[in-house]
Every structure is written in structure tokens, then in C-alpha cells.
Amino acid sequence: MIKENYEKIKKEVGDSAHIIAVTKYHSVEETLEAYEAGVRHFGENRVEGFIEKRKALPEDAEVHFIGTMQSRKVKDVIEDLNYLHSLERESVAKKIETAAHHIVNCFIQVNVSDESSKHGLQPNQVEDFLETLSQYKYVKVIGLMTMAPHTDDESVIEDTFKGLALLRDQVKEKYPTVTELSMGMSNDYQIALNYGATYIRVGSKIMGS
């Protein structure tokens, strides 16, 4: 089933975005099944899950940390951390800087929809944060990340993804490495693709519920 699901989404997405299979509710066996199906990008939002899946997967797989990162946990994952999708605090960047021996590709998490339940910076805080991060040599901001509200109103979802794309275009003028957009999940990745998503984080639509 995983293979069929992945093939279907791959056909839909083509070369426009990297597909991250979110494996947080799934076993190592299911994760390896996804690898066999051709998945090379995996998403985990807990440190324990990240370590477990990274250990089990072949070297050429990339495990992305997509959950909220606590600064005290950075040291536990830093050796294998190549992509962090939720950077929003300087304390985490500081920990990466002191613990890393390689560059970590980071997405700044932005709360475009301004929901109190969501993490992330306000859009108007992003440029200042980029300025702060420019002093760290192991923290490389490659893009912005957001999550759309859980709603059936597609116009609200569209506004969120459009807002992130416009913000990226704005900050890219001063920070040319900020090119990527991590947005879109199982329920809304098609909309995200319409607004230029370059990384989509798909769980149940690939892995099953």
C-alpha cells in the first residue's frame, strides 16, 4: 500500500517538490517499507523517533526534524541533523553552533495564520531573526516553513501558503540563500504546490492512517 501511495503522489508532484514521508506514527518496519518504495526523505517530530529511524535507515536516506526542537535536545540529534524545519529561537541556533561539525539546513518556522496554538515567528520578525542568525556558521537558513489552519475553507489555506511565498520573495532579496518553502501536508499539499512549495510533509497519504 505504501508503494502505491508514494507512486501516486510522486506522479502528482513530479520534480516540483521534495516529498517528505512523515513517519512519526509508524514503525521502523513501515519506514523501511517506504524506503524500499523509493522514499528518501523522512520526517520525524520527536527526538526518540528521529534517532530510531536514522539508525534503521540506509545512509542515503535523509531524516528531517519537523517538530519543535528544544535547545537541550539538540546535542542528542546533532550528529545526524541535516534538516531542521522548525527554527524559531536563537537558543536552538546557539546550541547547533556549539555542537555541530557540519552545516545544518534550517527552515524558519513562521506563524502566517497567526493562530495562538501554533509555534513560529510572526512574519514581521523574520528579517530580524535572519540578521541574528547570520553570525552562526553552522546554521544555514535555506527557507521558510508554515502550517495552514485545519479548516475546510480553502481560501484560508491559500492565504497562508501565499503569505509564506510572498514573505520568502521579500526576504530573498537580502538573504539569497532563503529559497525553499516547506509547506503542505496530507490534507493540503496540492494547494501548497500551487503556491510554490518545494518540500511537502506527507504522513497518512503515504504511510496510511
Secondary structure as GFF3:
##gff-version 3
##sequence-region A 1 209
A	DSSP	alpha_helix	2	13	.	.	.	ID=ss1
A	DSSP	beta_strand	18	22	.	.	.	ID=ss2
A	DSSP	alpha_helix	28	36	.	.	.	ID=ss3
A	DSSP	beta_strand	41	44	.	.	.	ID=ss4
A	DSSP	alpha_helix	47	56	.	.	.	ID=ss5
A	DSSP	beta_strand	62	65	.	.	.	ID=ss6
A	DSSP	three_ten_helix	71	73	.	.	.	ID=ss7
A	DSSP	alpha_helix	74	77	.	.	.	ID=ss8
A	DSSP	three_ten_helix	78	80	.	.	.	ID=ss9
A	DSSP	beta_strand	83	87	.	.	.	ID=ss10
A	DSSP	alpha_helix	90	99	.	.	.	ID=ss11
A	DSSP	beta_strand	104	109	.	.	.	ID=ss12
A	DSSP	three_ten_helix	123	125	.	.	.	ID=ss13
A	DSSP	alpha_helix	126	133	.	.	.	ID=ss14
A	DSSP	beta_strand	139	145	.	.	.	ID=ss15
A	DSSP	alpha_helix	154	172	.	.	.	ID=ss16
A	DSSP	beta_strand	180	182	.	.	.	ID=ss17
A	DSSP	alpha_helix	189	194	.	.	.	ID=ss18
A	DSSP	beta_strand	199	202	.	.	.	ID=ss19
A	DSSP	alpha_helix	204	207	.	.	.	ID=ss20
###
